[in-house]
Amino acid sequence: MRNFISVDKPLGFVSIMTRPLGFVSIMTSTNGRFLLWHLSEGYQRRNEFQMELGFEGILVETDHIGRQASGSVMVTDGETIVYTSVCMDDVPSEPSDFFPLSVNYQERFSAAGRTSGGFFKREGRAKDHEVLICRLIDRPLRPTMLKGFYHETQILSWVLSYDGLHFPDSLAVTAAGIAVALSEVPTTKAIAGVRVGLVGDRFIVNPTTKDMEESELDLVLAGTESAILMIEGYCNFLPEEKLLEAVQVGQDAVRAICNEVDALVKKCGKPKMFDAIKLPPSELYKHVEEIAGDELVNVLQIKQNTKKKGPHIIGRKVADLLEEEDEDEEVVVDGEVDEGDVHIKPISRKSSPLLFSEVDVKLVFKEVTSKFLRRRIVEGGKRSDGRDPDGIRPINSRCGLLPRAHGSALFTRGETQSLAVVTLGDKQMAQRVDNLLDVDEFKRFYLQYSFPPSCVGEVGRIGAPSRREIGHGMLAERALEPILPSEDDFPYTIRVESTITESNGSSSMASVCGGCLALQDAGVPLKCSIVGIAMGMVLDTEEFGGDGTPLILSDITGSEDASGDMDFKVAGNEDRVTAFQMDIKVGGITLPVMRRALLQARDGRKHILAEMLKCSPPPSKRLSKYAPLIHIMKVRPEKVNMIIGSGGKKVRSIIEETGVEAIDADDDGIVKITAKDLSSLEKSKSIIKQKNSEIPELMNLLQGLCHISELTSSWLPKAEDAFKVGDRLDVKLIEVNEKGQLRLSRKALLPEPTVEKPSAKQDENDQKTLASQKATDKSNPRKTVISPQDGVTEEKTEKLKDKTSDAVEDTPVSQKKVYKKLASSTRDGPNVNKERPKKSNNKVVTSVPTKDGNTLVNGEVKIG
């Protein structure tokens, strides 16, 4: 608890806040500017503990950094480190039914030794996957927050170090749960989160990225030591029993973490601010029930063929209680004030003292409404629209309603409607995903979900997608992903847009159903059809005359979602699951309750699949005539560079000549041609096949390179010494290398030089020269360097020069003493010399023949 002392001054005020653990904060105000000074009587000693999970442990440190926050921890797994802080406002905000909690999660590029690729070289707005992790942190924490606490609370989480092996998202959930438990924020219990993978038949808690490459399950679970609060998982057609086993493994791990956290809180946790909780007066509940109870019974019953204007049934039914005027009559009666089109009608009211605040009345009214809705379901056995607990609303669907789109479908379930549109494209349409590992990652399938305010009959902001839209879109995307064909079977990039046109229930599951129909209408060869359904629950039935067994509801509406205790979304086919997401609004549920919900959801999916078969008109299941054509062909890998050309010149010329959309060539020889029509596709195919021929045709004016060593038989310092620009030369193609480049040679067409046989007198002179050199070697040491080059071992003999000598004797040296031949290179040929002679002012022998037919060039031998 914080103590406040205020002292008024002419220019401002001073507030002294005494914080736990020896902190004193002094806040001063001068001319409207606030300065906060933190004084400390001595920092607390660093606390840490380590938990063993899976094969490695998790290290938790507190009172080490961020000591002025309400709570802060640093959690380490391997070399991945997440730092999380919790702070709250000193002044409570206006009371509301929504806890003022905000979560921000950021992955710093410096954590992986990188920097941002943008212009400003720093992190900007949150990426989509960061938004998803913010939701993972928020969803399990919110049910543990106590009602009546209105101090705005902010959770900030940063990834400070990332090793590319340990996931930071589940670590961030645990770090946030520990930080909140250590802070003054009043909560019911501490929470923690883990990831569970399935490799073979073995479940792995907090698996590494390498483990997840082989895993058939990606499950993130959060909860307390006794209950499950949040689940989000994606799998490759796993049965319900397998999912329950994974949840049990995850719950055991969460329980172990929470027990350790409770011990840490007892040691260094701060006192909770329970005295800051302000609840509405208890007598207000009785007054609201007496005044509005009978009307709520009628309001919570949906009449047949009644169209509502908002996402909640209450919003439309409350309007039925009001007197509706005839819109056709424009008569202004006595006593009204005519202000153009606005008529202000005086209403006589009885003067009564204001006993309760408006905010308290709204909060109590919502709770009373939820209570009446639960009572109706439990006592009457019927829901607001007359359905049984396992009943599904009427389903209607149609495909092909947008003629120019590649695929389209309109899926309607009750008062929830999704318009799904599919667009097919080439590799250029893939979505780039930025990550910490600096590895280019592209998604060939993505689903984008939008929830305009018009779908609930409201006016609102239109702009960047909200966190809710990003989360719902990812859930539908991961649900549909397992049924897509491989890139080899269907080389298109697939984009699905789901626009919610009506909403009174789970719009994300409607996006799954509509997206599946639209994919079939676009001609995508799906493995099977999948659907999604949202399940609800009334946990405490004993309060309303039940036997205490939780009541599971299928295909919940907006009011059942708002007033119920669970929102459990499950997607899959008749007997397997591809995606599931659960949020609990109470203390949590147990595994037996979750098993009942999964089995009831499976029955609901079977019913929806049967209804989708009645789609009229049905999906076309063939490519649209407006979809691009993609042809895949295989060329030899060494010919890829010949197709691309220097800087992409050749491939661009093919695109311009034939009119195709794009040509993608991989190093392994796979070439993809994207075109709008068949004629341009066939033109580009013929050109590429021609370039893929065994020997390039010189008639195509292909360019080649002739090295200076291939121009003449003797050494040539510069090409200009023997030729001038514009000379026409006869050359021979001697090689096409792996890059598709042509190596030409003029020397290969020249006659071999004749070598004169040395006379006996010349041999005698050579022997005398060698004897003279040996005598000189005794006084002048020599340096020998062995340098293999193109299959020849060259023993370079360099005579240490005397400072006074400025010339070299141009006497030929016997080649037998200088070279030892190993093998000639098959690639460069026997006459290629890659090293150029060093410039020297000394006299140099240009070319001296030897008796074995080789040539000594510039003091070195070229084997011919």
Beta strands, then each sheet from edge to edge (+ up, - down):
strand 1: 3-9
strand 2: 12-19
strand 3: 23-30
strand 4: 33-40
strand 5: 47-53
strand 6: 56-62
strand 7: 71-77
strand 8: 80-88
strand 9: 101-107
strand 10: 153-161
strand 11: 192-199
strand 12: 202-205
strand 13: 217-223
strand 14: 228-238
strand 15: 337-339
strand 16: 342-344
strand 17: 395-399
strand 18: 407-413
strand 19: 416-425
strand 20: 431-433
strand 21: 441-443
strand 22: 445-450
strand 23: 493-502
strand 24: 531-538
strand 25: 551-554
strand 26: 566-572
strand 27: 577-584
strand 28: 629-634
strand 29: 662-665
strand 30: 670-675
strand 31: 704-706
strand 32: 732-736
strand 33: 742-745
strand 34: 782-789
strand 35: 792-799
strand 36: 819-821
strand 37: 848-849
strand 38: 855-857
strand 39: 860-862
sheet 1: 1+ 2- 3+ 4-
sheet 2: 5+ 6- 7+ 8- 10+ 9+
sheet 3: 12+ 11- 13+ 14- 27+ 26- 24+ 25-
sheet 4: 15+ 16-
sheet 5: 17+ 18- 19+ 23- 22-
sheet 6: 20+ 21-
sheet 7: 28+ 30- 29+
sheet 8: 31+ 33+ 32-
sheet 9: 34+ 35- 36+
sheet 10: 37+ 38- 39+
end
